[in-house]
Amino acid sequence: MSSKLTLTVSLAVLATMAAAAILAPVLAPFPPNEMVHAAFDAPGVGGLLGADGLGRDMLSRILYATRYTFIATLIATTLACMIGVSLAIIAGLSKGWVDIVIGRAVDILMSIPQIIFALIILAIAGVSLTTLILTMAVLQSSTYYRVTRPIAGDLAAMEYVEVGRLRGERLHWYLFKEILPNMVPSLLAQFGLGLSSAALFISSLSFLGIGIQPPAADLGGLVRENALALSTGRLTPLIPAFCIALFCLSVNGIVDWLVGRFSDKPDVK
């Protein structure tokens, strides 16, 4: 499959999933928490995609779960990018002890397994959507810092930045006029990868029971709720799992195109 076709398919899939998440209240045939069918009803008998273990309509549940996954993933990744890039620029411009302190703090954060860090924070602060998003943002910010810190350091040493410093330019000038525009290719690729990573992470936490709490659920929570259906021959848990995989594959397809677009390969259009 060509890069252009991959991009088109990936964008179409993500646009469809985003539209489904935004229009969930309109598209859902039933309220997501209303028991309208028998437990684990098959598709057709219990709605278009069947029913879960409590008789709730699976199509309605998936539409709302996609909304939770999209919101948490997008906000957490955006916050992580802002935190990590800001710290990288501050460290790159300041250098000295500021650079050392920030670098060692990031090293400590990266040395702790993410799932253990999340378990500790959620156990102390309590499980909520806000806490979950902030925890993911802090964990992911270390990756953005490591990716952008060398770039920020190289750009800070450029002659035009030194000229700006001598002119007395303020931090926002370095940030928006010189440094960030030159980081765009790397940031776009990392942001896409961060979306996939965040979606998988929040789904993993929800599957373990420490993500978004019932009766609400994201896609990972739906897999956990309906895992027993596999023993009865139902494929209900595979539908939200397929949605997670489809989201990650589509994001990675766009990232691959972006990497090719900003590379020097002449055959990538």
Sine and cosine of phi, psi and omega as CSV:
sin_phi,cos_phi,sin_psi,cos_psi,sin_omega,cos_omega
0.00,0.00,0.76,-0.65,-0.02,-1.00
-0.94,0.35,0.32,-0.95,-0.02,-1.00
-0.90,0.44,-0.59,0.80,-0.02,-1.00
-0.93,0.36,-0.65,0.76,0.03,-1.00
-0.92,0.39,-0.64,0.77,0.05,-1.00
-0.86,0.50,-0.69,0.73,0.02,-1.00
-0.88,0.47,-0.70,0.71,-0.03,-1.00
-0.88,0.47,-0.73,0.68,0.00,-1.00
-0.90,0.43,-0.69,0.72,-0.02,-1.00
-0.89,0.46,-0.70,0.71,0.02,-1.00
-0.89,0.45,-0.64,0.77,0.01,-1.00
-0.90,0.44,-0.67,0.74,0.00,-1.00
-0.91,0.42,-0.74,0.67,-0.01,-1.00
-0.90,0.43,-0.62,0.78,0.02,-1.00
-0.90,0.43,-0.64,0.77,0.02,-1.00
-0.91,0.42,-0.71,0.71,0.00,-1.00
-0.91,0.41,-0.63,0.77,0.02,-1.00
-0.91,0.42,-0.67,0.74,0.03,-1.00
-0.90,0.44,-0.64,0.77,0.03,-1.00
-0.90,0.44,-0.63,0.77,0.01,-1.00
-0.93,0.37,-0.69,0.72,-0.03,-1.00
-0.92,0.39,-0.65,0.76,-0.07,-1.00
-1.00,-0.08,0.32,0.95,-0.03,-1.00
-0.80,0.60,-0.70,0.71,0.01,-1.00
-0.88,0.47,-0.45,0.89,-0.01,-1.00
-1.00,0.07,-0.65,0.76,-0.09,-1.00
-0.99,0.14,-0.47,0.88,-0.06,-1.00
-0.92,0.40,0.82,-0.58,-0.01,-1.00
-0.94,0.34,-0.39,0.92,0.00,-1.00
-0.65,-0.76,0.35,-0.94,0.17,-0.99
-0.85,0.52,0.62,-0.79,-0.15,-0.99
-0.90,0.43,-0.41,0.91,-0.06,-1.00
-0.96,-0.29,0.14,0.99,-0.03,-1.00
-1.00,0.03,0.76,-0.65,0.01,-1.00
-1.00,0.07,0.97,-0.25,-0.13,-0.99
-0.89,-0.46,-0.15,0.99,-0.02,-1.00
-0.75,-0.66,0.04,-1.00,0.15,-0.99
-0.98,0.17,0.39,-0.92,-0.04,-1.00
-0.86,0.51,0.76,-0.65,0.06,-1.00
0.84,0.55,0.58,0.82,0.11,-0.99
-0.87,0.49,0.60,-0.80,-0.01,-1.00
-0.95,0.30,0.37,-0.93,0.09,-1.00
-0.83,0.56,0.65,-0.76,-0.06,-1.00
0.99,-0.13,-0.81,0.59,0.06,-1.00
-0.96,0.26,-0.71,0.71,-0.02,-1.00
-0.94,-0.34,0.79,0.61,0.01,-1.00
1.00,0.02,0.02,-1.00,-0.10,-1.00
-0.88,0.47,-0.63,0.78,-0.01,-1.00
-0.92,-0.39,0.22,0.98,0.01,-1.00
1.00,0.06,-0.25,-0.97,-0.05,-1.00
-0.78,-0.63,0.35,-0.94,0.04,-1.00
-1.00,0.01,-0.20,-0.98,-0.08,-1.00
-0.93,0.37,-0.27,0.96,0.04,-1.00
-0.96,-0.27,0.11,0.99,0.01,-1.00
0.99,0.11,0.23,0.97,0.03,-1.00
-0.99,0.11,0.56,-0.83,-0.06,-1.00
-0.92,0.40,0.84,-0.55,-0.08,-1.00
-0.93,0.36,-0.60,0.80,0.02,-1.00
-0.87,0.49,-0.70,0.72,0.02,-1.00
-0.90,0.44,-0.67,0.75,0.00,-1.00
-0.90,0.44,-0.66,0.75,-0.03,-1.00
-0.92,0.38,-0.64,0.76,0.01,-1.00
-0.87,0.49,-0.71,0.70,0.00,-1.00
-0.95,0.30,-0.57,0.82,0.03,-1.00
-0.91,0.42,-0.61,0.79,0.06,-1.00
-0.88,0.47,-0.61,0.79,0.04,-1.00
-0.88,0.47,-0.73,0.68,0.03,-1.00
-0.87,0.48,-0.69,0.72,-0.01,-1.00
-0.89,0.45,-0.70,0.71,0.00,-1.00
-0.89,0.45,-0.74,0.68,-0.05,-1.00
-0.88,0.47,-0.78,0.62,-0.04,-1.00
-0.89,0.46,-0.68,0.73,-0.04,-1.00
-0.91,0.42,-0.74,0.67,-0.07,-1.00
-0.92,0.39,-0.72,0.70,-0.02,-1.00
-0.92,0.40,-0.70,0.71,-0.02,-1.00
-0.89,0.45,-0.67,0.74,-0.01,-1.00
-0.93,0.38,-0.64,0.77,0.03,-1.00
-0.90,0.44,-0.72,0.70,0.04,-1.00
-0.88,0.47,-0.68,0.74,0.00,-1.00
-0.88,0.48,-0.66,0.75,0.02,-1.00
-0.90,0.44,-0.70,0.72,-0.01,-1.00
-0.90,0.44,-0.69,0.72,-0.02,-1.00
-0.92,0.40,-0.78,0.62,-0.06,-1.00
-0.89,0.45,-0.69,0.72,-0.02,-1.00
-0.93,0.36,-0.65,0.76,0.02,-1.00
-0.88,0.48,-0.71,0.70,0.02,-1.00
-0.90,0.43,-0.62,0.78,0.00,-1.00
-0.90,0.43,-0.65,0.76,0.00,-1.00
-0.93,0.36,-0.67,0.74,0.04,-1.00
-0.87,0.49,-0.71,0.71,0.01,-1.00
-0.91,0.41,-0.65,0.76,-0.03,-1.00
-0.92,0.38,-0.59,0.81,-0.01,-1.00
-0.99,0.13,-0.59,0.81,-0.07,-1.00
-0.99,0.16,-0.72,0.70,-0.06,-1.00
0.84,0.54,-0.34,-0.94,0.02,-1.00
0.87,0.50,-0.59,-0.80,-0.09,-1.00
-0.93,0.36,-0.48,0.88,0.04,-1.00
-0.89,0.45,-0.72,0.70,0.04,-1.00
-0.87,0.48,-0.67,0.74,-0.03,-1.00
-0.91,0.42,-0.72,0.70,-0.03,-1.00
-0.89,0.45,-0.73,0.69,0.00,-1.00
-0.90,0.43,-0.68,0.73,0.00,-1.00
-0.88,0.47,-0.68,0.73,0.00,-1.00
-0.93,0.36,-0.60,0.80,0.04,-1.00
-0.89,0.45,-0.65,0.76,0.04,-1.00
-0.92,0.39,-0.64,0.77,0.04,-1.00
-0.86,0.51,-0.69,0.73,0.02,-1.00
-0.89,0.46,-0.68,0.73,0.00,-1.00
-0.89,0.45,-0.66,0.75,-0.03,-1.00
-0.96,0.26,-0.34,0.94,-0.01,-1.00
-0.98,0.21,-0.28,0.96,0.01,-1.00
-1.00,-0.02,0.80,-0.60,0.06,-1.00
-0.81,0.58,0.72,-0.69,-0.12,-0.99
-0.86,0.51,-0.67,0.74,-0.05,-1.00
-0.91,0.42,-0.60,0.80,0.02,-1.00
-0.93,0.36,-0.69,0.73,0.04,-1.00
-0.85,0.52,-0.71,0.71,0.00,-1.00
-0.90,0.44,-0.66,0.75,0.02,-1.00
-0.87,0.49,-0.68,0.74,-0.01,-1.00
-0.91,0.41,-0.74,0.67,-0.04,-1.00
-0.90,0.44,-0.71,0.70,-0.03,-1.00
-0.93,0.36,-0.51,0.86,0.05,-1.00
-0.94,0.35,-0.57,0.82,-0.02,-1.00
-0.98,0.17,-0.75,0.67,-0.11,-0.99
-1.00,0.03,-0.25,0.97,-0.06,-1.00
1.00,-0.02,0.47,-0.88,-0.05,-1.00
-1.00,0.03,0.88,-0.48,0.10,-0.99
-0.48,-0.88,0.27,-0.96,-0.01,-1.00
-0.89,0.46,-0.64,0.77,0.00,-1.00
-0.90,0.44,-0.74,0.68,0.01,-1.00
-0.89,0.46,-0.64,0.77,0.00,-1.00
-0.89,0.46,-0.70,0.71,-0.01,-1.00
-0.91,0.42,-0.72,0.69,-0.02,-1.00
-0.90,0.43,-0.63,0.78,0.03,-1.00
-0.89,0.45,-0.71,0.70,0.03,-1.00
-0.90,0.44,-0.62,0.79,-0.01,-1.00
-0.89,0.45,-0.70,0.71,0.01,-1.00
-0.90,0.45,-0.69,0.72,-0.02,-1.00
-0.90,0.44,-0.68,0.73,-0.04,-1.00
-0.97,0.25,-0.40,0.92,-0.05,-1.00
-0.88,0.48,-0.49,0.87,0.00,-1.00
-0.90,0.44,-0.57,0.82,0.03,-1.00
-0.92,0.40,-0.70,0.72,0.02,-1.00
-0.89,0.45,-0.60,0.80,0.03,-1.00
-0.89,0.46,-0.73,0.68,-0.04,-1.00
-0.91,0.41,-0.55,0.84,-0.01,-1.00
-0.96,0.26,-0.65,0.76,-0.13,-0.99
-1.00,-0.07,-0.30,0.95,-0.03,-1.00
-0.87,0.49,-0.74,0.67,0.04,-1.00
-0.88,0.47,-0.61,0.79,0.01,-1.00
-0.91,0.42,-0.70,0.71,0.01,-1.00
-0.88,0.47,-0.64,0.77,0.02,-1.00
-0.90,0.44,-0.68,0.74,0.02,-1.00
-0.91,0.42,-0.68,0.73,-0.01,-1.00
-0.93,0.38,-0.59,0.81,0.00,-1.00
-0.90,0.43,-0.39,0.92,-0.01,-1.00
-1.00,0.02,-0.05,1.00,-0.01,-1.00
-0.93,0.37,0.45,-0.89,-0.08,-1.00
-0.90,0.44,-0.63,0.78,-0.06,-1.00
-0.93,0.37,-0.47,0.88,0.08,-1.00
-0.95,0.31,-0.64,0.76,0.05,-1.00
-0.89,0.46,-0.64,0.77,0.04,-1.00
-0.89,0.46,-0.68,0.74,0.04,-1.00
-0.89,0.46,-0.61,0.79,0.02,-1.00
-0.91,0.43,-0.66,0.75,0.02,-1.00
-0.92,0.40,-0.50,0.87,0.04,-1.00
-0.97,0.23,-0.16,0.99,0.00,-1.00
1.00,0.08,0.39,0.92,0.02,-1.00
-0.90,0.44,0.52,-0.85,-0.02,-1.00
-1.00,0.02,0.10,-0.99,-0.10,-1.00
-0.86,0.51,-0.64,0.77,-0.05,-1.00
-0.90,0.44,-0.44,0.90,0.05,-1.00
-0.92,0.38,-0.74,0.68,0.04,-1.00
-0.86,0.51,-0.67,0.75,-0.13,-0.99
-0.92,0.39,-0.80,0.60,-0.16,-0.99
-1.00,-0.07,-0.35,0.94,-0.06,-1.00
-0.99,-0.12,-0.55,0.83,-0.15,-0.99
-0.85,-0.52,-0.76,0.65,-0.18,-0.98
-0.99,0.17,-0.82,0.57,-0.05,-1.00
-0.86,0.51,-0.70,0.72,0.02,-1.00
-0.85,0.53,-0.52,0.85,0.00,-1.00
-0.99,0.14,-0.17,0.99,0.03,-1.00
-0.99,-0.11,-0.11,0.99,-0.15,-0.99
-0.80,0.61,-0.76,0.65,-0.02,-1.00
-0.84,0.54,-0.73,0.68,-0.01,-1.00
-0.92,0.40,-0.64,0.77,-0.03,-1.00
-0.93,0.37,-0.62,0.79,0.02,-1.00
-0.89,0.46,-0.72,0.70,0.01,-1.00
-0.90,0.44,-0.70,0.71,-0.01,-1.00
-0.92,0.38,-0.58,0.82,0.02,-1.00
-0.90,0.44,-0.67,0.75,0.04,-1.00
-0.89,0.46,-0.71,0.70,0.04,-1.00
-0.90,0.44,-0.58,0.82,0.03,-1.00
-0.91,0.42,-0.57,0.82,0.06,-1.00
-0.88,0.47,-0.73,0.68,0.02,-1.00
-0.89,0.46,-0.70,0.71,-0.01,-1.00
-0.88,0.47,-0.68,0.74,-0.01,-1.00
-0.92,0.40,-0.65,0.76,0.02,-1.00
-0.89,0.46,-0.68,0.73,0.02,-1.00
-0.93,0.37,-0.60,0.80,-0.04,-1.00
-0.93,0.36,-0.73,0.69,-0.01,-1.00
-0.92,0.38,-0.55,0.84,0.05,-1.00
-0.92,0.39,-0.62,0.79,0.03,-1.00
-0.91,0.42,-0.69,0.72,0.03,-1.00
-0.89,0.46,-0.67,0.74,0.01,-1.00
-0.92,0.39,-0.58,0.81,0.04,-1.00
-0.90,0.43,-0.53,0.85,0.04,-1.00
-0.99,0.15,-0.13,0.99,0.04,-1.00
1.00,-0.04,0.18,0.98,-0.03,-1.00
-0.87,-0.49,0.31,0.95,0.06,-1.00
-0.99,-0.14,-0.66,-0.75,0.05,-1.00
-0.89,0.45,0.76,-0.65,-0.17,-0.98
-1.00,-0.02,0.52,-0.86,0.05,-1.00
-0.86,0.51,0.47,-0.88,0.11,0.99
-0.99,0.17,-0.18,0.98,0.09,-1.00
-0.94,0.33,0.36,-0.93,0.00,-1.00
-0.34,-0.94,0.58,-0.82,0.19,-0.98
-1.00,-0.08,-0.14,-0.99,-0.07,-1.00
-0.91,0.41,-0.61,0.79,0.05,-1.00
-0.91,0.41,-0.60,0.80,0.05,-1.00
-0.91,0.42,-0.57,0.82,0.03,-1.00
-0.91,0.41,-0.60,0.80,0.06,-1.00
-0.88,0.47,-0.69,0.72,0.00,-1.00
-0.91,0.42,-0.70,0.72,-0.04,-1.00
-0.88,0.47,-0.53,0.85,-0.13,-0.99
-0.94,-0.35,0.27,0.96,-0.03,-1.00
-0.87,0.50,-0.56,0.83,-0.02,-1.00
-0.91,0.41,-0.32,0.95,-0.01,-1.00
-0.90,0.43,-0.43,0.90,0.01,-1.00
-0.89,0.46,-0.55,0.83,-0.01,-1.00
-0.94,0.34,-0.32,0.95,0.02,-1.00
-0.99,-0.16,0.09,1.00,0.02,-1.00
1.00,0.03,0.05,1.00,0.04,-1.00
-0.99,0.13,0.52,-0.85,0.02,-1.00
-0.97,-0.25,0.32,0.95,-0.06,-1.00
-0.80,0.60,-0.71,0.70,-0.04,-1.00
-0.92,0.40,-0.35,0.94,-0.05,-1.00
-0.97,0.24,-0.34,0.94,-0.03,-1.00
-0.93,0.36,-0.80,0.60,0.07,-1.00
-0.90,0.43,-0.54,0.84,0.06,-1.00
-0.90,0.44,-0.62,0.78,0.05,-1.00
-0.90,0.43,-0.61,0.79,0.03,-1.00
-0.89,0.45,-0.65,0.76,0.05,-1.00
-0.88,0.47,-0.74,0.68,0.00,-1.00
-0.88,0.47,-0.64,0.77,-0.01,-1.00
-0.91,0.42,-0.65,0.76,0.04,-1.00
-0.89,0.46,-0.75,0.67,-0.03,-1.00
-0.91,0.42,-0.66,0.75,0.02,-1.00
-0.90,0.44,-0.64,0.77,0.00,-1.00
-0.92,0.39,-0.69,0.73,0.04,-1.00
-0.88,0.47,-0.69,0.72,0.01,-1.00
-0.90,0.43,-0.55,0.83,0.06,-1.00
-0.89,0.45,-0.64,0.76,0.04,-1.00
-0.93,0.36,-0.64,0.76,0.03,-1.00
-0.88,0.48,-0.69,0.73,0.02,-1.00
-0.86,0.51,-0.65,0.76,0.01,-1.00
-0.92,0.40,-0.67,0.75,0.00,-1.00
-0.89,0.46,-0.67,0.75,0.03,-1.00
-0.88,0.48,-0.69,0.72,0.04,-1.00
-0.92,0.39,-0.59,0.81,-0.03,-1.00
-0.90,0.43,-0.61,0.79,-0.04,-1.00
-0.99,-0.10,0.08,1.00,0.06,-1.00
-1.00,0.01,-0.04,-1.00,-0.02,-1.00
-0.99,-0.10,0.18,0.98,-0.02,-1.00
-0.94,0.34,0.83,-0.56,-0.06,-1.00
-0.97,0.26,-0.30,0.95,-0.10,-1.00
-1.00,0.03,-0.08,1.00,0.01,-1.00
-1.00,-0.02,0.82,-0.58,-0.05,-1.00
-0.89,-0.46,0.00,0.00,0.00,0.00
